Amino acid sequence: MQVDDGFWRLRLYKAVVADLNEFFAAFLSDYCCNCPQVIARLPEAAGESFELVAGVYPGCCHRGAGDIFRLEGVGVERSHLAPELVAALQQERAQLLRRDNRVVRGGAYTIRRLADQTTVRGAHCRYFGPQGCTLGVLKGPLCINFICPPIRDDLLAICNDDPDLVGPEEDFLFIYRTLAVISYEDPFRAEAEVDLFRQRLLGVKELCRSFAESSKCKSLFDYFNSTQEQ
């Protein structure tokens, strides 16, 4: 193993996260900003509507989420990011936290279930700040892989129900598979896998852009939310 093995792997890892951050900012951020309405679309959410009493509702960014380094994709043989990649990731996170030590992270929130008026208290991920995630390109695998079922349903509708493009439910855009290759294969194989990931992502981005333009919608969330209300 080369001395700098974790660092070239981290370079590719951060490149994948940067591309995903751009995609989410362009097309999916409104879903996260309106998380309770998205949750209400889940079949199991019937009767579970709630109102925020205190704090900021973190959506998927609950306590511990950012420090989960598991890989759970289809055909992924290793169950976690490579230790040298995790070490390099944690080293850069520590540097980031030292630089931004004035940023308030973590915290708690309280919601009230409307069905029975009970209150529930929860904790944010420790990297969750007032403007959302503070990790930038240093997010964990779970943070960049997970999309909730309503978002996946909408992306499938946009992508002509092509799961080979969107990826399976447990491996959005085959991100876990990409991270496994970055973690354990040689640089040439890893670079090639990142190129394949970027091709898939570009295909989804182009379809989202075309759909938004043809539908003349302000955002994908607004379009699909309005169709649910009709």
CYANA upper distance limits for C-alpha pairs under 8 A (distance plus 0.5 A):
  1 MET  CA      5 ASP  CA      7.06
  4 ASP  CA      8 TRP  CA      7.23
  5 ASP  CA      9 ARG  CA      6.94
  5 ASP  CA     84 GLU  CA      7.50
  5 ASP  CA     85 LEU  CA      8.32
  6 GLY  CA     10 LEU  CA      6.48
  6 GLY  CA     84 GLU  CA      5.15
  6 GLY  CA     85 LEU  CA      4.96
  6 GLY  CA     86 VAL  CA      8.29
  6 GLY  CA     87 ALA  CA      7.83
  6 GLY  CA     88 ALA  CA      6.17
  7 PHE  CA     11 ARG  CA      6.63
  7 PHE  CA     85 LEU  CA      7.53
  7 PHE  CA     88 ALA  CA      6.61
  8 TRP  CA     12 LEU  CA      7.04
  8 TRP  CA    187 PRO  CA      8.44
  9 ARG  CA     13 TYR  CA      6.63
  9 ARG  CA     85 LEU  CA      6.72
  9 ARG  CA    182 ILE  CA      6.35
  9 ARG  CA    183 SER  CA      6.96
  9 ARG  CA    187 PRO  CA      8.41
 10 LEU  CA     14 LYS  CA      6.48
 10 LEU  CA     85 LEU  CA      6.45
 10 LEU  CA     88 ALA  CA      7.12
 10 LEU  CA     89 LEU  CA      7.09
 11 ARG  CA     15 ALA  CA      6.79
 12 LEU  CA     16 VAL  CA      6.87
 12 LEU  CA    182 ILE  CA      7.50
 12 LEU  CA    190 ALA  CA      8.42
 12 LEU  CA    191 GLU  CA      7.98
 12 LEU  CA    194 VAL  CA      7.92
 13 TYR  CA     17 VAL  CA      6.91
 13 TYR  CA    179 LEU  CA      7.51
 13 TYR  CA    182 ILE  CA      7.52
 14 LYS  CA     18 ALA  CA      6.49
 14 LYS  CA    137 VAL  CA      5.69
 14 LYS  CA    138 LEU  CA      7.06
 15 ALA  CA     19 ASP  CA      6.84
 15 ALA  CA    137 VAL  CA      8.14
 16 VAL  CA     20 LEU  CA      6.83
 16 VAL  CA    194 VAL  CA      7.63
 16 VAL  CA    198 ARG  CA      8.49
 17 VAL  CA     21 ASN  CA      6.48
 17 VAL  CA    137 VAL  CA      5.75
 17 VAL  CA    138 LEU  CA      7.99
 17 VAL  CA    139 LYS  CA      7.76
 17 VAL  CA    144 ILE  CA      7.38
 18 ALA  CA     22 GLU  CA      6.81
 18 ALA  CA    136 GLY  CA      8.25
 18 ALA  CA    137 VAL  CA      6.02
 19 ASP  CA     23 PHE  CA      6.83
 19 ASP  CA    198 ARG  CA      8.37
 20 LEU  CA     24 PHE  CA      6.58
 20 LEU  CA    144 ILE  CA      7.61
 21 ASN  CA     25 ALA  CA      6.55
 21 ASN  CA    136 GLY  CA      8.32
 21 ASN  CA    137 VAL  CA      8.17
 22 GLU  CA     26 ALA  CA      6.67
 23 PHE  CA     27 PHE  CA      6.61
 23 PHE  CA     28 LEU  CA      7.88
 23 PHE  CA    205 LYS  CA      7.50
 24 PHE  CA     28 LEU  CA      5.13
 24 PHE  CA     29 SER  CA      6.03
 25 ALA  CA     29 SER  CA      5.70
 27 PHE  CA    208 CYS  CA      7.81
 27 PHE  CA    219 SER  CA      7.39
 27 PHE  CA    220 LEU  CA      7.07
 28 LEU  CA     32 CYS  CA      7.58
 28 LEU  CA    151 ILE  CA      8.41
 28 LEU  CA    220 LEU  CA      7.81
 28 LEU  CA    221 PHE  CA      7.83
 29 SER  CA     33 CYS  CA      6.79
 30 ASP  CA     34 ASN  CA      6.66
 30 ASP  CA    219 SER  CA      7.83
 30 ASP  CA    221 PHE  CA      6.52
 31 TYR  CA     35 CYS  CA      6.41
 31 TYR  CA     38 VAL  CA      7.11
 31 TYR  CA    151 ILE  CA      8.02
 31 TYR  CA    221 PHE  CA      6.19
 32 CYS  CA     59 GLY  CA      7.29
 34 ASN  CA     38 VAL  CA      7.02
 35 CYS  CA     39 ILE  CA      6.55
 35 CYS  CA     59 GLY  CA      6.42
 36 PRO  CA     40 ALA  CA      6.69
 36 PRO  CA     49 SER  CA      8.09
 36 PRO  CA     50 PHE  CA      8.15
 36 PRO  CA     59 GLY  CA      8.45
 37 GLN  CA     41 ARG  CA      7.47
 38 VAL  CA     42 LEU  CA      8.03
 38 VAL  CA    150 PRO  CA      7.13
 39 ILE  CA     45 ALA  CA      7.13
 39 ILE  CA    150 PRO  CA      8.41
 40 ALA  CA     45 ALA  CA      6.05
 40 ALA  CA     46 ALA  CA      7.53
 40 ALA  CA     48 GLU  CA      8.27
 40 ALA  CA     49 SER  CA      7.11
 41 ARG  CA     45 ALA  CA      7.57
 41 ARG  CA    150 PRO  CA      7.19
 42 LEU  CA     46 ALA  CA      7.97
 42 LEU  CA    149 PRO  CA      8.01
 42 LEU  CA    150 PRO  CA      7.57
 45 ALA  CA     49 SER  CA      7.49
 47 GLY  CA    114 LEU  CA      8.47
 47 GLY  CA    115 ALA  CA      6.61
 48 GLU  CA    113 ARG  CA      6.89
 48 GLU  CA    114 LEU  CA      7.69
 48 GLU  CA    115 ALA  CA      7.16
 49 SER  CA    113 ARG  CA      6.62
 49 SER  CA    114 LEU  CA      6.45
 49 SER  CA    115 ALA  CA      7.77
 50 PHE  CA    111 ILE  CA      6.84
 50 PHE  CA    112 ARG  CA      5.85
 50 PHE  CA    113 ARG  CA      4.84
 50 PHE  CA    114 LEU  CA      5.69
 51 GLU  CA    111 ILE  CA      6.09
 51 GLU  CA    112 ARG  CA      5.87
 51 GLU  CA    113 ARG  CA      7.22
 51 GLU  CA    114 LEU  CA      7.59
 52 LEU  CA     56 VAL  CA      8.21
 52 LEU  CA     57 TYR  CA      7.47
 52 LEU  CA    109 TYR  CA      8.32
 52 LEU  CA    110 THR  CA      6.75
 52 LEU  CA    111 ILE  CA      4.97
 52 LEU  CA    112 ARG  CA      6.96
 53 VAL  CA    109 TYR  CA      8.08
 53 VAL  CA    110 THR  CA      5.82
 53 VAL  CA    111 ILE  CA      5.61
 53 VAL  CA    112 ARG  CA      6.99
 54 ALA  CA    109 TYR  CA      5.85
 54 ALA  CA    110 THR  CA      5.52
 54 ALA  CA    111 ILE  CA      7.50
 55 GLY  CA    107 GLY  CA      8.41
 55 GLY  CA    108 ALA  CA      6.78
 55 GLY  CA    109 TYR  CA      4.84
 55 GLY  CA    110 THR  CA      7.06
 56 VAL  CA    108 ALA  CA      8.20
 56 VAL  CA    109 TYR  CA      6.36
 56 VAL  CA    130 PRO  CA      8.31
 57 TYR  CA    109 TYR  CA      6.76
 57 TYR  CA    110 THR  CA      8.49
 58 PRO  CA     62 HIS  CA      6.82
 58 PRO  CA    124 HIS  CA      6.59
 58 PRO  CA    128 PHE  CA      8.16
 58 PRO  CA    132 GLY  CA      8.33
 60 CYS  CA     65 ALA  CA      8.32
 61 CYS  CA     65 ALA  CA      6.53
 61 CYS  CA     66 GLY  CA      8.06
 61 CYS  CA    124 HIS  CA      6.54
 61 CYS  CA    125 CYS  CA      5.81
 61 CYS  CA    128 PHE  CA      7.41
 61 CYS  CA    143 CYS  CA      8.30
 62 HIS  CA    122 GLY  CA      8.12
 62 HIS  CA    123 ALA  CA      6.54
 62 HIS  CA    124 HIS  CA      5.05
 62 HIS  CA    125 CYS  CA      5.20
 63 ARG  CA    106 GLY  CA      8.37
 63 ARG  CA    123 ALA  CA      5.90
 63 ARG  CA    124 HIS  CA      5.30
 63 ARG  CA    125 CYS  CA      4.32
 63 ARG  CA    126 ARG  CA      6.90
 64 GLY  CA     68 ILE  CA      7.38
 64 GLY  CA    125 CYS  CA      5.94
 64 GLY  CA    126 ARG  CA      7.63
 65 ALA  CA    125 CYS  CA      6.49
 65 ALA  CA    140 GLY  CA      8.33
 65 ALA  CA    142 LEU  CA      7.38
 65 ALA  CA    143 CYS  CA      7.50
 66 GLY  CA    125 CYS  CA      6.97
 66 GLY  CA    126 ARG  CA      8.18
 66 GLY  CA    127 TYR  CA      7.56
 66 GLY  CA    139 LYS  CA      6.94
 66 GLY  CA    140 GLY  CA      5.68
 66 GLY  CA    141 PRO  CA      8.49
 66 GLY  CA    142 LEU  CA      7.65
 66 GLY  CA    143 CYS  CA      6.91
 67 ASP  CA    140 GLY  CA      6.83
 68 ILE  CA    140 GLY  CA      7.00
 68 ILE  CA    141 PRO  CA      7.57
 68 ILE  CA    142 LEU  CA      6.95
 69 PHE  CA     80 HIS  CA      6.11
 69 PHE  CA     81 LEU  CA      6.33
 69 PHE  CA     86 VAL  CA      8.22
 69 PHE  CA    140 GLY  CA      6.77
 69 PHE  CA    141 PRO  CA      6.36
 69 PHE  CA    142 LEU  CA      7.63
 70 ARG  CA     79 SER  CA      6.10
 70 ARG  CA     80 HIS  CA      4.73
 70 ARG  CA     81 LEU  CA      6.96
 70 ARG  CA    141 PRO  CA      7.57
 70 ARG  CA    142 LEU  CA      8.01
 71 LEU  CA     76 VAL  CA      7.58
 71 LEU  CA     78 ARG  CA      7.54
 71 LEU  CA     79 SER  CA      5.47
 71 LEU  CA     80 HIS  CA      5.49
 71 LEU  CA     81 LEU  CA      7.16
 71 LEU  CA    141 PRO  CA      7.75
 71 LEU  CA    176 TYR  CA      6.05
 71 LEU  CA    177 ARG  CA      8.35
 71 LEU  CA    179 LEU  CA      8.30
 71 LEU  CA    180 ALA  CA      7.59
 72 GLU  CA     76 VAL  CA      7.10
 72 GLU  CA     79 SER  CA      6.99
 72 GLU  CA    170 GLU  CA      7.77
 72 GLU  CA    171 ASP  CA      7.88
 72 GLU  CA    176 TYR  CA      6.92
 73 GLY  CA    170 GLU  CA      6.84
 73 GLY  CA    171 ASP  CA      5.64
 73 GLY  CA    174 PHE  CA      7.51
 73 GLY  CA    175 ILE  CA      8.25
 73 GLY  CA    176 TYR  CA      5.55
 73 GLY  CA    177 ARG  CA      6.29
 74 VAL  CA    170 GLU  CA      8.35
 74 VAL  CA    171 ASP  CA      7.58
 74 VAL  CA    177 ARG  CA      7.74
 75 GLY  CA    177 ARG  CA      7.98
 76 VAL  CA    176 TYR  CA      7.93
 76 VAL  CA    177 ARG  CA      6.43
 76 VAL  CA    180 ALA  CA      7.17
 78 ARG  CA    180 ALA  CA      7.57
 80 HIS  CA    180 ALA  CA      8.46
 81 LEU  CA     85 LEU  CA      7.10
 81 LEU  CA     86 VAL  CA      6.91
 81 LEU  CA    179 LEU  CA      7.77
 81 LEU  CA    180 ALA  CA      7.16
 81 LEU  CA    183 SER  CA      6.33
 82 ALA  CA     86 VAL  CA      6.84
 82 ALA  CA    183 SER  CA      5.52
 82 ALA  CA    184 TYR  CA      7.07
 83 PRO  CA     87 ALA  CA      6.59
 84 GLU  CA     88 ALA  CA      6.73
 85 LEU  CA     89 LEU  CA      6.58
 85 LEU  CA    183 SER  CA      7.16
 86 VAL  CA     90 GLN  CA      6.52
 87 ALA  CA     91 GLN  CA      6.61
 88 ALA  CA     92 GLU  CA      6.92
 89 LEU  CA     93 ARG  CA      6.69
 89 LEU  CA    138 LEU  CA      7.12
 90 GLN  CA     94 ALA  CA      6.60
 91 GLN  CA     95 GLN  CA      6.98
 92 GLU  CA     96 LEU  CA      6.68
 92 GLU  CA    138 LEU  CA      8.22
 93 ARG  CA     97 LEU  CA      6.63
 93 ARG  CA    135 LEU  CA      7.82
 93 ARG  CA    138 LEU  CA      7.17
 94 ALA  CA     98 ARG  CA      6.71
 95 GLN  CA     99 ARG  CA      6.77
 96 LEU  CA    100 ASP  CA      6.61
 96 LEU  CA    135 LEU  CA      8.39
 97 LEU  CA    101 ASN  CA      6.07
103 VAL  CA    129 GLY  CA      7.65
104 VAL  CA    129 GLY  CA      6.50
104 VAL  CA    130 PRO  CA      7.96
105 ARG  CA    126 ARG  CA      6.21
105 ARG  CA    127 TYR  CA      6.01
105 ARG  CA    128 PHE  CA      5.75
105 ARG  CA    129 GLY  CA      5.00
105 ARG  CA    130 PRO  CA      7.98
106 GLY  CA    123 ALA  CA      7.57
106 GLY  CA    124 HIS  CA      5.49
106 GLY  CA    125 CYS  CA      6.02
106 GLY  CA    126 ARG  CA      4.53
106 GLY  CA    127 TYR  CA      6.47
106 GLY  CA    128 PHE  CA      5.78
106 GLY  CA    129 GLY  CA      6.94
107 GLY  CA    123 ALA  CA      6.42
107 GLY  CA    124 HIS  CA      6.15
107 GLY  CA    126 ARG  CA      7.99
108 ALA  CA    121 ARG  CA      7.58
108 ALA  CA    122 GLY  CA      6.12
108 ALA  CA    123 ALA  CA      4.75
108 ALA  CA    124 HIS  CA      6.26
109 TYR  CA    121 ARG  CA      6.25
109 TYR  CA    122 GLY  CA      5.96
109 TYR  CA    123 ALA  CA      6.77
109 TYR  CA    124 HIS  CA      8.05
110 THR  CA    119 THR  CA      7.20
110 THR  CA    120 VAL  CA      6.11
110 THR  CA    121 ARG  CA      4.86
110 THR  CA    122 GLY  CA      6.85
111 ILE  CA    119 THR  CA      6.10
111 ILE  CA    120 VAL  CA      5.84
111 ILE  CA    121 ARG  CA      6.98
112 ARG  CA    117 GLN  CA      6.22
112 ARG  CA    118 THR  CA      6.06
112 ARG  CA    119 THR  CA      4.81
112 ARG  CA    120 VAL  CA      6.75
113 ARG  CA    117 GLN  CA      5.57
113 ARG  CA    118 THR  CA      5.95
113 ARG  CA    119 THR  CA      6.82
113 ARG  CA    120 VAL  CA      8.19
114 LEU  CA    118 THR  CA      8.09
124 HIS  CA    128 PHE  CA      6.65
127 TYR  CA    133 CYS  CA      6.44
127 TYR  CA    134 THR  CA      6.21
127 TYR  CA    135 LEU  CA      7.09
128 PHE  CA    132 GLY  CA      5.86
128 PHE  CA    133 CYS  CA      5.16
128 PHE  CA    134 THR  CA      6.63
129 GLY  CA    133 CYS  CA      6.40
129 GLY  CA    134 THR  CA      6.60
135 LEU  CA    139 LYS  CA      5.99
139 LYS  CA    143 CYS  CA      6.58
139 LYS  CA    144 ILE  CA      7.42
140 GLY  CA    144 ILE  CA      7.25
141 PRO  CA    145 ASN  CA      6.45
141 PRO  CA    176 TYR  CA      7.75
141 PRO  CA    179 LEU  CA      8.37
142 LEU  CA    146 PHE  CA      6.32
144 ILE  CA    175 ILE  CA      8.36
145 ASN  CA    171 ASP  CA      6.91
145 ASN  CA    172 PHE  CA      6.11
145 ASN  CA    173 LEU  CA      8.48
145 ASN  CA    175 ILE  CA      6.52
145 ASN  CA    176 TYR  CA      7.46
146 PHE  CA    170 GLU  CA      8.02
146 PHE  CA    171 ASP  CA      8.07
146 PHE  CA    172 PHE  CA      7.21
147 ILE  CA    151 ILE  CA      6.75
147 ILE  CA    152 ARG  CA      6.96
147 ILE  CA    172 PHE  CA      7.57
148 CYS  CA    152 ARG  CA      6.91
149 PRO  CA    153 ASP  CA      6.50
149 PRO  CA    169 GLU  CA      8.22
150 PRO  CA    154 ASP  CA      6.78
151 ILE  CA    155 LEU  CA      6.69
152 ARG  CA    156 LEU  CA      6.52
152 ARG  CA    166 VAL  CA      8.25
152 ARG  CA    169 GLU  CA      8.06
153 ASP  CA    157 ALA  CA      6.76
154 ASP  CA    158 ILE  CA      6.80
154 ASP  CA    224 PHE  CA      7.63
155 LEU  CA    159 CYS  CA      6.47
155 LEU  CA    166 VAL  CA      7.68
155 LEU  CA    208 CYS  CA      8.31
156 LEU  CA    160 ASN  CA      6.56
156 LEU  CA    161 ASP  CA      4.98
156 LEU  CA    162 ASP  CA      6.79
156 LEU  CA    163 PRO  CA      7.56
156 LEU  CA    166 VAL  CA      7.22
157 ALA  CA    161 ASP  CA      6.03
158 ILE  CA    207 LEU  CA      6.99
158 ILE  CA    208 CYS  CA      6.97
158 ILE  CA    211 PHE  CA      7.20
159 CYS  CA    165 LEU  CA      7.96
159 CYS  CA    166 VAL  CA      7.97
159 CYS  CA    204 VAL  CA      7.29
159 CYS  CA    207 LEU  CA      6.88
159 CYS  CA    208 CYS  CA      8.42
162 ASP  CA    166 VAL  CA      7.08
163 PRO  CA    167 GLY  CA      5.50
163 PRO  CA    168 PRO  CA      6.58
164 ASP  CA    168 PRO  CA      8.01
165 LEU  CA    173 LEU  CA      7.09
165 LEU  CA    200 ARG  CA      6.48
165 LEU  CA    203 GLY  CA      8.10
165 LEU  CA    204 VAL  CA      7.64
166 VAL  CA    172 PHE  CA      6.63
166 VAL  CA    173 LEU  CA      5.56
166 VAL  CA    174 PHE  CA      8.46
166 VAL  CA    200 ARG  CA      8.32
166 VAL  CA    204 VAL  CA      7.74
167 GLY  CA    171 ASP  CA      6.38
167 GLY  CA    172 PHE  CA      5.33
167 GLY  CA    173 LEU  CA      4.97
167 GLY  CA    174 PHE  CA      5.94
168 PRO  CA    172 PHE  CA      6.53
168 PRO  CA    173 LEU  CA      8.09
168 PRO  CA    174 PHE  CA      7.85
171 ASP  CA    175 ILE  CA      6.54
171 ASP  CA    176 TYR  CA      6.50
171 ASP  CA    177 ARG  CA      8.24
172 PHE  CA    176 TYR  CA      8.40
173 LEU  CA    197 PHE  CA      7.66
173 LEU  CA    200 ARG  CA      7.39
173 LEU  CA    201 LEU  CA      7.57
174 PHE  CA    178 THR  CA      6.86
174 PHE  CA    197 PHE  CA      8.03
175 ILE  CA    179 LEU  CA      6.64
175 ILE  CA    197 PHE  CA      7.98
176 TYR  CA    180 ALA  CA      6.59
177 ARG  CA    181 VAL  CA      6.91
178 THR  CA    182 ILE  CA      6.78
178 THR  CA    190 ALA  CA      8.38
178 THR  CA    193 GLU  CA      6.55
178 THR  CA    194 VAL  CA      7.07
178 THR  CA    197 PHE  CA      7.45
179 LEU  CA    183 SER  CA      6.48
180 ALA  CA    184 TYR  CA      6.68
180 ALA  CA    185 GLU  CA      8.44
181 VAL  CA    185 GLU  CA      5.67
181 VAL  CA    189 ARG  CA      7.78
181 VAL  CA    190 ALA  CA      6.03
181 VAL  CA    193 GLU  CA      7.45
182 ILE  CA    186 ASP  CA      8.41
182 ILE  CA    187 PRO  CA      8.26
182 ILE  CA    190 ALA  CA      5.35
182 ILE  CA    191 GLU  CA      8.35
182 ILE  CA    193 GLU  CA      8.29
185 GLU  CA    189 ARG  CA      6.57
185 GLU  CA    190 ALA  CA      6.52
186 ASP  CA    190 ALA  CA      6.62
187 PRO  CA    191 GLU  CA      6.50
188 PHE  CA    192 ALA  CA      6.72
189 ARG  CA    193 GLU  CA      6.75
190 ALA  CA    194 VAL  CA      6.79
191 GLU  CA    195 ASP  CA      6.81
192 ALA  CA    196 LEU  CA      6.90
193 GLU  CA    197 PHE  CA      6.75
194 VAL  CA    198 ARG  CA      6.66
195 ASP  CA    199 GLN  CA      6.78
196 LEU  CA    200 ARG  CA      6.90
197 PHE  CA    201 LEU  CA      6.66
198 ARG  CA    202 LEU  CA      6.40
199 GLN  CA    203 GLY  CA      6.72
200 ARG  CA    204 VAL  CA      6.93
201 LEU  CA    205 LYS  CA      6.59
202 LEU  CA    206 GLU  CA      6.56
203 GLY  CA    207 LEU  CA      6.84
204 VAL  CA    208 CYS  CA      6.62
205 LYS  CA    209 ARG  CA      6.56
206 GLU  CA    210 SER  CA      6.56
207 LEU  CA    211 PHE  CA      6.47
208 CYS  CA    212 ALA  CA      6.59
209 ARG  CA    213 GLU  CA      6.71
210 SER  CA    214 SER  CA      6.59
211 PHE  CA    215 SER  CA      6.40
212 ALA  CA    216 LYS  CA      6.28
212 ALA  CA    217 CYS  CA      6.06
212 ALA  CA    218 LYS  CA      8.01
212 ALA  CA    219 SER  CA      7.37
212 ALA  CA    220 LEU  CA      7.17
213 GLU  CA    217 CYS  CA      7.56
215 SER  CA    223 TYR  CA      8.47
217 CYS  CA    222 ASP  CA      7.48
217 CYS  CA    223 TYR  CA      6.37
218 LYS  CA    222 ASP  CA      7.04
218 LYS  CA    223 TYR  CA      8.01
219 SER  CA    223 TYR  CA      6.90
220 LEU  CA    224 PHE  CA      6.72
221 PHE  CA    225 ASN  CA      6.22
222 ASP  CA    226 SER  CA      6.51
223 TYR  CA    227 THR  CA      6.97
224 PHE  CA    228 GLN  CA      6.76
225 ASN  CA    229 GLU  CA      6.93
226 SER  CA    230 GLN  CA      6.97
